[in-house]
């Protein structure tokens, strides 16, 4: 069962806010009249009043400014690793009402190369993270592990670097989309889905940087604008579960 943290936070905010409001309007006066200024608060009033400003600050910060996410899979290796904790800018692509996720103010749109968090179209309760490689109107091709945007190759395959990872050979190559320069990787022994599409209006084509270990737009289609959550921009923590230790080298890194 998936917990809707935004909804849970909203419910806690409403409950604690009502407790604070009722205490301000009626309960505090009743306590003072019956027991003086030093009359103790009921425990539920004390907790409600104490938590309300904290929950309000977290709710506003998480809804409109930044939200933390944890990377659960390797689909964005080598850019993002399993165990990375990232920050996502919530207002880059517009201001949305919390809980219902309805955009009310347009600010910007995703650019090619942005790493975005979005609600997975086949299952909107699940958040995914991928890289935008195609914006509305773009012609996106993927042939022989080379990404083409409007007929121009983006993948610099001639600069491929061979590595071994988890006991298998992988190749890493640079790509550049706009101002974003980053690396992608693939497994030479695996087959790769190929083809060409044109990105429809109001949608985006996304790929994982770990091209042969990513279920992305090649498999399930486009990301509608209304599914966008925000732009990933910073790694604030990284936990290496294999070494059972913090990976200090990755903390504080910007996401290219």
HELIX and SHEET records of a PDB file:
HELIX    1   1 UNK A    5  UNK A   22  1                                  18    
HELIX    2   2 UNK A   23  UNK A   27  3                                   5    
HELIX    3   3 UNK A   28  UNK A   35  1                                   8    
HELIX    4   4 UNK A   43  UNK A   64  1                                  22    
HELIX    5   5 UNK A  157  UNK A  159  5                                   3    
HELIX    6   6 UNK A  211  UNK A  213  5                                   3    
HELIX    7   7 UNK A  217  UNK A  220  1                                   4    
HELIX    8   8 UNK A  225  UNK A  227  5                                   3    
SHEET    1   A 7 UNK A  66  UNK A  70  0                                        
SHEET    2   A 7 UNK A  84  UNK A  89 -1                                        
SHEET    3   A 7 UNK A 228  UNK A 240 -1                                        
SHEET    4   A 7 UNK A 115  UNK A 119 -1                                        
SHEET    5   A 7 UNK A 127  UNK A 134 -1                                        
SHEET    6   A 7 UNK A 203  UNK A 207 -1                                        
SHEET    7   A 7 UNK A 223  UNK A 224 -1                                        
SHEET    1   B 4 UNK A  66  UNK A  70  0                                        
SHEET    2   B 4 UNK A  84  UNK A  89 -1                                        
SHEET    3   B 4 UNK A 228  UNK A 240 -1                                        
SHEET    4   B 4 UNK A 245  UNK A 246 -1                                        
SHEET    1   C 4 UNK A  66  UNK A  70  0                                        
SHEET    2   C 4 UNK A  84  UNK A  89 -1                                        
SHEET    3   C 4 UNK A 228  UNK A 240 -1                                        
SHEET    4   C 4 UNK A 253  UNK A 254 -1                                        
SHEET    1   D 2 UNK A  95  UNK A  97  0                                        
SHEET    2   D 2 UNK A 102  UNK A 105 -1                                        
SHEET    1   E 4 UNK A 152  UNK A 153  0                                        
SHEET    2   E 4 UNK A 146  UNK A 149 -1                                        
SHEET    3   E 4 UNK A 139  UNK A 143 -1                                        
SHEET    4   E 4 UNK A 195  UNK A 198 -1                                        
SHEET    1   F 3 UNK A 161  UNK A 165  0                                        
SHEET    2   F 3 UNK A 168  UNK A 177 -1                                        
SHEET    3   F 3 UNK A 180  UNK A 186 -1                                        
END                                                                             
